[in-house]
Amino acid sequence: MIERFEDVIGWQKAKVLTVNIYSLFAKSRDFGFQDQILRASVSIMNNVAEGLERKSNKEFRQFLFIAKGSCGEVRPMLIFVEELKK
């Protein structure tokens, strides 16, 4: 059984994603877009952590679904950024 959220692979990957997004958008002048993608990426990490801390498999699953929803918010924004670079 996993005791710490830091040991959850999904949380580890979300942390790497969040650090990368923060680095990528550190100098962005589109503050609305920057705020939205940063908050969504942090939400992934936080929901994985919060779900594990609830100590209930049912609640953990629910928070993982919420984290997945945040992934669904980040992904299209990254696709949009890639399209702008073309």
N, CA, C and O atoms as a DFTB+ gen file, in Angstrom:
344 C
 N C O
     1  1       0.838      -1.191       0.000
     2  2       0.000       0.000       0.000
     3  2       0.880       1.251       0.000
     4  3       1.889       1.316       0.703
     5  1       0.488       2.220      -0.784
     6  2       1.239       3.474      -0.871
     7  2       0.850       4.348       0.320
     8  3      -0.330       4.578       0.584
     9  1       1.858       4.823       1.024
    10  2       1.628       5.636       2.220
    11  2       1.732       7.137       1.941
    12  3       1.028       7.939       2.555
    13  1       2.615       7.509       1.013
    14  2       2.885       8.926       0.759
    15  2       2.533       9.266      -0.687
    16  3       2.790       8.479      -1.598
    17  1       1.949      10.430      -0.889
    18  2       1.576      10.807      -2.259
    19  2       2.802      10.961      -3.140
    20  3       2.714      10.795      -4.357
    21  1       3.944      11.276      -2.546
    22  2       5.183      11.421      -3.319
    23  2       5.606      10.118      -3.987
    24  3       6.406      10.128      -4.922
    25  1       5.074       8.998      -3.509
    26  2       5.398       7.692      -4.079
    27  2       4.465       7.289      -5.220
    28  3       4.703       6.284      -5.888
    29  1       3.421       8.054      -5.442
    30  2       2.465       7.761      -6.520
    31  2       3.091       8.217      -7.843
    32  3       3.436       9.389      -7.998
    33  1       3.233       7.305      -8.779
    34  2       3.872       7.620     -10.062
    35  2       3.131       8.738     -10.782
    36  3       3.758       9.597     -11.402
    37  1       1.808       8.736     -10.706
    38  2       1.024       9.798     -11.338
    39  2       1.365      11.166     -10.760
    40  3       1.437      12.153     -11.492
    41  1       1.575      11.226      -9.447
    42  2       1.948      12.497      -8.814
    43  2       3.347      12.919      -9.280
    44  3       3.581      14.094      -9.563
    45  1       4.267      11.965      -9.356
    46  2       5.632      12.265      -9.798
    47  2       5.630      12.838     -11.209
    48  3       6.321      13.817     -11.491
    49  1       4.854      12.224     -12.087
    50  2       4.778      12.704     -13.474
    51  2       4.092      14.062     -13.545
    52  3       4.489      14.919     -14.335
    53  1       3.075      14.259     -12.733
    54  2       2.389      15.556     -12.699
    55  2       3.327      16.648     -12.207
    56  3       3.265      17.782     -12.683
    57  1       4.187      16.317     -11.268
    58  2       5.159      17.293     -10.764
    59  2       6.126      17.705     -11.871
    60  3       6.412      18.890     -12.043
    61  1       6.629      16.722     -12.619
    62  2       7.537      17.022     -13.738
    63  2       6.819      17.894     -14.766
    64  3       7.381      18.877     -15.250
    65  1       5.588      17.537     -15.097
    66  2       4.792      18.328     -16.043
    67  2       4.642      19.761     -15.547
    68  3       4.826      20.706     -16.315
    69  1       4.312      19.928     -14.284
    70  2       4.093      21.257     -13.723
    71  2       5.367      22.089     -13.746
    72  3       5.328      23.269     -14.095
    73  1       6.484      21.494     -13.384
    74  2       7.765      22.210     -13.426
    75  2       8.077      22.625     -14.867
    76  3       8.522      23.747     -15.110
    77  1       7.846      21.721     -15.816
    78  2       8.098      22.045     -17.222
    79  2       7.196      23.168     -17.716
    80  3       7.645      24.062     -18.433
    81  1       5.934      23.122     -17.335
    82  2       5.000      24.167     -17.759
    83  2       5.385      25.509     -17.140
    84  3       5.362      26.538     -17.815
    85  1       5.735      25.494     -15.870
    86  2       6.183      26.745     -15.238
    87  2       7.390      27.314     -15.972
    88  3       7.461      28.520     -16.206
    89  1       8.337      26.459     -16.334
    90  2       9.531      26.915     -17.065
    91  2       9.165      27.452     -18.443
    92  3       9.662      28.496     -18.865
    93  1       8.294      26.732     -19.135
    94  2       7.903      27.101     -20.492
    95  2       7.181      28.445     -20.533
    96  3       7.361      29.219     -21.473
    97  1       6.367      28.724     -19.517
    98  2       5.544      29.926     -19.535
    99  2       6.042      31.025     -18.592
   100  3       5.327      31.993     -18.331
   101  1       7.249      30.876     -18.091
   102  2       7.783      31.850     -17.125
   103  2       7.822      33.268     -17.687
   104  3       7.624      34.234     -16.950
   105  1       8.075      33.395     -18.976
   106  2       8.203      34.725     -19.575
   107  2       7.010      35.108     -20.438
   108  3       7.058      36.083     -21.188
   109  1       5.947      34.334     -20.323
   110  2       4.754      34.618     -21.122
   111  2       4.134      35.949     -20.699
   112  3       4.083      36.291     -19.518
   113  1       3.665      36.686     -21.706
   114  2       2.989      37.945     -21.406
   115  2       1.478      37.807     -21.525
   116  3       0.734      38.758     -21.286
   117  1       1.037      36.613     -21.896
   118  2      -0.400      36.331     -21.931
   119  2      -0.781      35.798     -20.550
   120  3      -0.853      34.589     -20.329
   121  1      -1.019      36.719     -19.639
   122  2      -1.184      36.352     -18.243
   123  2      -2.429      35.509     -17.984
   124  3      -2.424      34.676     -17.078
   125  1      -3.475      35.704     -18.746
   126  2      -4.676      34.893     -18.578
   127  2      -4.413      33.443     -18.941
   128  3      -4.760      32.533     -18.189
   129  1      -3.800      33.233     -20.094
   130  2      -3.470      31.885     -20.544
   131  2      -2.465      31.250     -19.595
   132  3      -2.608      30.092     -19.202
   133  1      -1.454      32.018     -19.235
   134  2      -0.420      31.527     -18.318
   135  2      -1.046      31.072     -17.000
   136  3      -0.749      29.984     -16.508
   137  1      -1.903      31.901     -16.442
   138  2      -2.541      31.561     -15.172
   139  2      -3.375      30.292     -15.300
   140  3      -3.335      29.429     -14.423
   141  1      -4.123      30.177     -16.380
   142  2      -5.005      29.021     -16.565
   143  2      -4.216      27.720     -16.684
   144  3      -4.566      26.729     -16.042
   145  1      -3.168      27.705     -17.485
   146  2      -2.418      26.460     -17.673
   147  2      -1.604      26.114     -16.432
   148  3      -1.443      24.937     -16.108
   149  1      -1.092      27.114     -15.738
   150  2      -0.337      26.839     -14.510
   151  2      -1.263      26.270     -13.433
   152  3      -0.919      25.298     -12.760
   153  1      -2.435      26.878     -13.277
   154  2      -3.358      26.407     -12.244
   155  2      -3.880      25.004     -12.560
   156  3      -4.063      24.187     -11.658
   157  1      -4.117      24.733     -13.833
   158  2      -4.604      23.406     -14.220
   159  2      -3.535      22.341     -13.980
   160  3      -3.848      21.241     -13.524
   161  1      -2.285      22.660     -14.280
   162  2      -1.221      21.674     -14.070
   163  2      -0.994      21.418     -12.578
   164  3      -0.782      20.276     -12.171
   165  1      -1.037      22.453     -11.779
   166  2      -0.896      22.280     -10.329
   167  2      -2.079      21.467      -9.788
   168  3      -1.921      20.682      -8.853
   169  1      -3.247      21.657     -10.371
   170  2      -4.433      20.922      -9.948
   171  2      -4.250      19.413     -10.100
   172  3      -4.739      18.643      -9.273
   173  1      -3.558      18.994     -11.139
   174  2      -3.311      17.562     -11.343
   175  2      -2.557      17.010     -10.137
   176  3      -2.980      16.033      -9.519
   177  1      -1.441      17.646      -9.816
   178  2      -0.612      17.224      -8.680
   179  2      -1.403      17.222      -7.381
   180  3      -1.388      16.248      -6.629
   181  1      -2.091      18.324      -7.132
   182  2      -2.783      18.487      -5.856
   183  2      -3.919      17.494      -5.673
   184  3      -4.151      17.014      -4.564
   185  1      -4.627      17.184      -6.746
   186  2      -5.734      16.240      -6.616
   187  2      -5.252      14.815      -6.375
   188  3      -5.894      14.066      -5.640
   189  1      -4.142      14.434      -6.978
   190  2      -3.570      13.118      -6.691
   191  2      -3.172      13.056      -5.210
   192  3      -3.473      12.087      -4.513
   193  1      -2.494      14.103      -4.748
   194  2      -2.054      14.141      -3.350
   195  2      -3.242      14.148      -2.393
   196  3      -3.273      13.375      -1.435
   197  1      -4.207      15.007      -2.647
   198  2      -5.354      15.103      -1.745
   199  2      -6.146      13.800      -1.702
   200  3      -6.599      13.373      -0.640
   201  1      -6.307      13.184      -2.844
   202  2      -7.040      11.923      -2.886
   203  2      -6.374      10.841      -2.058
   204  3      -7.051      10.098      -1.348
   205  1      -5.060      10.746      -2.140
   206  2      -4.355       9.732      -1.350
   207  2      -4.466      10.030       0.137
   208  3      -4.604       9.116       0.950
   209  1      -4.406      11.291       0.488
   210  2      -4.471      11.677       1.895
   211  2      -5.842      11.394       2.508
   212  3      -5.963      11.340       3.732
   213  1      -6.859      11.216       1.698
   214  2      -8.207      10.937       2.218
   215  2      -8.307       9.543       2.842
   216  3      -9.241       9.274       3.598
   217  1      -7.367       8.664       2.540
   218  2      -7.289       7.311       3.122
   219  2      -8.483       6.425       2.787
   220  3      -8.808       5.501       3.533
   221  1      -9.124       6.708       1.678
   222  2     -10.247       5.889       1.232
   223  2     -10.064       5.631      -0.260
   224  3      -9.857       6.567      -1.032
   225  1     -10.139       4.378      -0.663
   226  2      -9.974       4.063      -2.084
   227  2     -11.023       4.752      -2.936
   228  3     -10.732       5.214      -4.039
   229  1     -12.239       4.819      -2.425
   230  2     -13.314       5.463      -3.176
   231  2     -13.006       6.945      -3.404
   232  3     -13.167       7.450      -4.515
   233  1     -12.569       7.629      -2.367
   234  2     -12.241       9.051      -2.513
   235  2     -10.991       9.235      -3.367
   236  3     -10.912      10.177      -4.156
   237  1     -10.022       8.349      -3.217
   238  2      -8.811       8.442      -4.035
   239  2      -9.174       8.350      -5.510
   240  3      -8.691       9.139      -6.322
   241  1     -10.023       7.389      -5.856
   242  2     -10.461       7.251      -7.254
   243  2     -11.150       8.527      -7.739
   244  3     -10.905       8.987      -8.854
   245  1     -12.008       9.091      -6.898
   246  2     -12.713      10.321      -7.281
   247  2     -11.732      11.457      -7.570
   248  3     -11.893      12.186      -8.548
   249  1     -10.722      11.605      -6.721
   250  2      -9.742      12.668      -6.930
   251  2      -8.866      12.386      -8.155
   252  3      -8.398      13.315      -8.813
   253  1      -8.648      11.099      -8.460
   254  2      -7.914      10.774      -9.690
   255  2      -8.736      11.159     -10.916
   256  3      -8.178      11.612     -11.915
   257  1     -10.049      10.986     -10.853
   258  2     -10.913      11.429     -11.959
   259  2     -10.839      12.950     -12.123
   260  3     -10.825      13.461     -13.242
   261  1     -10.792      13.658     -11.006
   262  2     -10.670      15.118     -11.070
   263  2      -9.315      15.499     -11.678
   264  3      -9.233      16.401     -12.511
   265  1      -8.254      14.802     -11.253
   266  2      -6.917      15.057     -11.811
   267  2      -6.913      14.787     -13.314
   268  3      -6.299      15.529     -14.081
   269  1      -7.597      13.725     -13.729
   270  2      -7.684      13.407     -15.162
   271  2      -8.402      14.526     -15.913
   272  3      -8.041      14.855     -17.043
   273  1      -9.412      15.104     -15.284
   274  2     -10.096      16.242     -15.896
   275  2      -9.163      17.422     -16.087
   276  3      -9.226      18.110     -17.106
   277  1      -8.298      17.658     -15.112
   278  2      -7.314      18.739     -15.246
   279  2      -6.323      18.440     -16.360
   280  3      -5.874      19.348     -17.059
   281  1      -5.981      17.158     -16.527
   282  2      -5.125      16.773     -17.666
   283  2      -5.818      17.131     -18.977
   284  3      -5.190      17.603     -19.925
   285  1      -7.125      16.895     -19.006
   286  2      -7.908      17.228     -20.186
   287  2      -7.983      18.720     -20.444
   288  3      -8.291      19.143     -21.558
   289  1      -7.707      19.512     -19.439
   290  2      -7.653      20.964     -19.608
   291  2      -6.271      21.402     -20.098
   292  3      -6.163      22.303     -20.930
   293  1      -5.226      20.770     -19.587
   294  2      -3.857      21.155     -19.949
   295  2      -3.521      20.741     -21.381
   296  3      -2.922      21.510     -22.132
   297  1      -3.909      19.527     -21.752
   298  2      -3.535      18.993     -23.064
   299  2      -3.929      19.880     -24.227
   300  3      -3.074      20.178     -25.060
   301  1      -5.179      20.321     -24.334
   302  2      -5.515      21.160     -25.488
   303  2      -4.799      22.503     -25.480
   304  3      -4.540      23.076     -26.538
   305  1      -4.477      23.010     -24.291
   306  2      -3.729      24.272     -24.244
   307  2      -2.315      24.075     -24.788
   308  3      -1.781      24.948     -25.472
   309  1      -1.710      22.921     -24.481
   310  2      -0.375      22.641     -25.017
   311  2      -0.434      22.425     -26.528
   312  3       0.476      22.835     -27.248
   313  1      -1.496      21.787     -27.009
   314  2      -1.678      21.610     -28.453
   315  2      -1.801      22.977     -29.122
   316  3      -1.211      23.210     -30.177
   317  1      -2.560      23.868     -28.517
   318  2      -2.722      25.224     -29.037
   319  2      -1.377      25.944     -29.122
   320  3      -1.082      26.593     -30.126
   321  1      -0.569      25.830     -28.079
   322  2       0.753      26.475     -28.072
   323  2       1.614      25.925     -29.196
   324  3       2.310      26.683     -29.872
   325  1       1.575      24.606     -29.406
   326  2       2.344      24.000     -30.496
   327  2       1.900      24.524     -31.853
   328  3       2.731      24.776     -32.725
   329  1       0.599      24.690     -32.036
   330  2       0.074      25.209     -33.304
   331  2       0.550      26.641     -33.541
   332  3       0.822      27.027     -34.677
   333  1       0.647      27.413     -32.486
   334  2       1.126      28.797     -32.637
   335  2       2.573      28.874     -33.085
   336  3       2.979      29.849     -33.717
   337  1       3.350      27.855     -32.763
   338  2       4.773      27.845     -33.125
   339  2       4.986      27.538     -34.609
   340  3       6.060      27.816     -35.142
   341  1       3.981      26.970     -35.284
   342  2       4.140      26.567     -36.692
   343  2       4.088      27.756     -37.616
   344  3       4.205      27.598     -38.831
